[in-house]
């Protein structure tokens, strides 16, 4: 099992530090994350807290209370110790999954540090290889939605592929223009994001147009009810899930056994939960692709490293950070991404 290969890694944590990152995004909001750096034996392991709550990042920085995480561990015993710590200092996060996001920052930093202290990287530890990573570009349409943004991207690079978030405001003309590009690989219906700012309520008309207009694309996170579920009969293999997936149990709870899943490491919280889910998918023939959370720093590298090891040829929603800028310019990396020549730890620094 994957976790067995890393659980016993020795880990020495002398101290840790927190650094805030902030950046405007192409989706029209300002993203804030926190970089967790664990130090020990002359090495630094880093992770990224991708909690979608600016106040939670400010509160973490200003709390003045340190987490009791220094000491000598194995990776597994560090994870066990972390499970007993309230990483929100007694506050209630805006969403329960935010606890996983913050825990993943510390767990991924610990894995990075333990691998570096062992003078190795994740590929070597798992006896796997880093392969080039195919990626798609995730973007929202302009207002009003016409599809021009996607066509402008294709003018810059005709080989780009896309993940798009359809909404009820998309007119039939925009859908036809996008379908004609043959570049859309994933359509995220956002039907599982109940009570969040990106929630797209179930819309049978939208679902039917998307299913019919993009016959080869994966369709992500529909909301299934008595009106919408019949629309997916015969299309179940194209349906992929993202927001509900936080471990093996959540995969088993899906309405049918999936053929595709979107793997976002931060949703799992712990290295064990992520690796156990990767094992489960491989054992059950479930195909996977990677997903991102508008990471601003090392978290994006971690996505690339994991995608490179487990699903490099999939339509990974892990485009390099520059693609999320409001007005990307200059020479952007093209797909697939070339692996680093000297990887270290969990990082995939190119």
Secondary structure, DSSP 8 states (H G I E B T S, - for coil): -TTHHHHT-EEEE-EEEEEEEEEE-TTSSEEEEEEEEEEETTEEEEEEE--S-HHHHHHHHH-----S--EEEEHHHHHHHHHTS-TTTT---SSTHHHHHHHHHHHHHHHHHHHHHTT-BHHHHHT-----B-B-EEE---SS--SHHHHHHHHH-TT--EEE---TT--HHHHHHHHHHT-EEEEE--TT-TTSTT-----HHHHHHHHHH-TTSEEE-----TTTGGGGTTTGGGEEE-TT-SSHHHHHTSSS--SEEEE-HHHH-SHHHHHHHHHHHHHTT-EEEEB-----SHHHHHHHHHHHHH-TTS-BB---GGGGSTT--S----SSB---SS--BT----
